[in-house]
Amino acid sequence: MTSAAWPPKRTEPPSGRSWPGPDLDALTGLRSGKPSFYPEYRVSAVRLRRVILALEGISGALIRTMEGSEALVRAVVEAAADHLSAEWVAFALVDGRLADAQPRYLVLGPDGEEWTDLGLIPENVATHVAAVRGGHDHPEHDRDTARRHLHVPVRLDSRIVGGFVAWTPREREIDDTDLSVMRILASQTASALQNCALLDRSEKLYARTARQAADLKSRNAELQSTQEQLGAARQREVLDSERHRIARELHDSVTQYALSAGMHIEMVRGEITEPRLLEHLDTAKDLTKRAVEQLRSAIYALNHHESADQDLPAMLRQLTTVHMPDELRIDVRIGGEPVPLPADQEQSLFRIAGEALFNTAMHAEASRASIRLAYRAGAVRLTVSDDGRGRPEEVRRSLKESALRPSGEHRGLVNMQTRAAEMGGAVTFRRARMGGLQVQVDVPVAGKEQAR
């Protein structure tokens, strides 16, 4: 048994009946049996097109939210005027509502001209604007203009915050479709104005937060710098206190012991006549004298360490007046443009100059000495020269012997060489033009801007 399609396809209508025609009412909203079908269809099509254009205009106006409330208000008023073909259209906000929105009212006249002075516009338009701003019901209008006048309140959270008012020409009546479009525009405008206010506040908060963050960063940097300065000051204070304590100990004990030893040696010399013993006592007396002078130099250095008010040239000038024999004349010359050096470098150069000048005063039997400090590009040179009996070859030999057989002798020369090496420089000994010994130290330094 074969199956057949069910129900069977009819090719003819039932007897005595005919097939219905197409349902035009479902397609167009109009019944095709009316003689006015096509004119009504055209009217509906025109209205539909107008609504679509109006919604496009509203969408285009609402995207101006990011530009601020002023641009948004102008855009929505122009959209309302375009849709209604209005002669006059006004927008106003109730006083005290949406306080951040500007302008508080806007009126467009014929040809889209903007009016800001309410005294120059028609009285009925000004009256409606004042009523909206005051939060009152809109004034009555005559029946002749009932179909050409529109008032749509703007609501936000069930409160009236403003309103649109429009007047159209005689040939342009306002229908229910226009009212629906304007209500959509009014509701979206309220939300957009609130978004503008929130956006403006967020931008202000962000800007204020950015300023506060920058201010906090600056203050934090200042605080950190102050803390570093305070830490350095405390460290210097502790070091200064310790240096002064050591200087007092050296002055009150070690120096006094050395002076007492020298006095006892002098007393013994008066009781001994043997030449060999006298020679040893003379050597002991000379060593005691040298020890006292070195102690005095060390005490001075401890009491004048890293003076905050003096730079290297000033310290070198002051050095020439401390514990130096009256018969030794010393001059100081500075060459080039001085640049500030790190404190440890200035102290090392000061110590080298002091050691060289002390050796000149104690051993060279010199009458003149010279200190030269030359600032050059990327380097600084310190030279101490005299007219004494020192010989550079003897100094170099003493340094070599100290390196091979370390002992307590020639510590001053070794210290000068060590300090120069720690600064990345070198110390050399040569014959001075004055006839004696010249100590020269060359140290690399940073450029002027980098050093500062």
Residue, then its C-alpha position, 0 to 999 in steps of 0.5 A: m500500500t502506498s502512502a499519499a500526500w495528506p491532505p490532498k492538494r486542491t487545484e480548484p476552489p470548493s464549489g460555489r466559492s472563490w479563493p481570497g485575494p492578498d491581505l493588503d491590510a496586513l502589509t500596509g495597515l490599510r484595507s484595499g477595499k477603500p477608495s482612499f487606500y493609496p492616499e492613506y498609504r502615502v500619508s503613512a509612508v511620509r509619517l514613517r519617513r519623518v519619524i525615521l529621520a527624526l530618530e536619526g536626528i535625535s541619535g546624532a544629537l545625543i552623541r554630542t554628550m561627550e562634548g559637554s552640556e552646551a553642545l548637547v543642548r544646542a544639538v537637541v534643540e536643533a533636532a526638535a526644530d528640524h523635525l517639527s519645521a518649527e518657527w519657534v522652539a525653546f528649551a529650558l531647565v527648571d531653576g535649581r535642577l541639573a545645576d551643572a548643565q549650561p545653558r539654562y535656556l535656548v531659543l531658536g527662531p525662524d531660520g534657526e537663529e539663536w536668541t539669548d535676550l528674552g526681551l527681544i523674542p515674542e511675548n508668548v515664547a518668553t512667557h513659556v520659557a519663564a514658566v518652564r524655568g520657574g517649574h510652573d505649568h505652561p500657560e494656556h494657548d488659544r484654540d487656533t494654535a492648539r494643533r500648532h503648539l507643543h509643550v513636552p516636559v523633560r523628566l528625570d527620576s519622576r521629577i520635571v527638570g525642564g521642557f521643550v516648547a515649540w510653535t509650527p507654521r499654519e501648514r504644519e500641524i502637530d500630530d500624535t507621531d510628533l508628540s511621541v518623537m518629542r517625548i522620546l527626545a525629552s526623555q533621552t535629553a534628560s539622561a544625556l544631560q545627567n551623563c554630561a554632568l557625571l562626565d564633567r564631574s569625573e573629569k574634574l575629579y580626575a584632574r584634581t586627583a592627577r594634581q594631587a598625585a603630582d603634588l604628593k609626588s613632589r612633596n614625597a621627593e622633597l621629604q625624601s631629600t630632607q630625610e637624606q639631608l637630615g641623615a647626612a647631617r646626623q652622620r656628620e654630627v656623629l663623625d665630627s663629635e668623634r673626631h673632636r674627641i680623638a683630637r682632644e685625646l691626642h692633644d691631652s695625652v699623646t702630645q703631652y707624653a711626646l713633649s715630656a719624652g723630649m724634655h727627658i731626652e734633653m735632660v739626659r743629653g746634658e749628663i752624657t758626653e759620649p759622642r755615640l750616645l749623644e748621636h742616638l739622643d739627638t736622633a731620638k730628640d728629632l724623632t720626638k719633635r717630628a712626632v709632636e709636629q705630626l700630632r699637631s697636624a693630625i689634631y688640626a685635620l681632625n678639628h677642620h674636617e670637611s668644613a661646610d663653608q670651605d671649598l678645596p682652594a680655601m682649605l689649601r690657603q688656610l693650610t699654609t698658615v697652620h703649624m708652618p715655620d715662620e721662615l718658610r714662605i708659601d704661596v697658593r695659586i688656582g688655575g682654570e675655572p673651579v668646579p665642585l668636587p665630591a667631598d671625599q676627593e677634596q679631602s684626599l687632595f687636601r690631605i696629600a697637600g698637607e702631607a707634602l707641605f709638612n715634609t717640606a717644612m720638616h725635612a727639606e730645609a726649604s725657604r720657599a714652597s708653592i701650591r698649585l691647583a689647576y682645573r682642567a677639562g676632565a681632570v684636576r692637577l695638584t702640585v706642591s713644590d719647594d726649593g729645599r734639598g729633597r731629591p725625587e730619586e731618593v723619594r721614589r727609592s723610599l717608596k719602592e723599599s716600603a712596598l717591598r718591606p712594609s714598615g712604619e717608615h715613610r707612611g706619609l709618602v705611602n698615604m699620598q700614593t694610596r689616596a691618589a690611587e683611590m681617586g683613580g689618579a697617580v702621584t709623581f715626584r720630580r725635580a721642581r723648577m725652584g730647585g727642590l722636590q715637586v709632588q704632582v697629583d693628577v686626578p680625573v674628575a667629571g665634567k662641570e655639569q656632571a660634577r655639580 
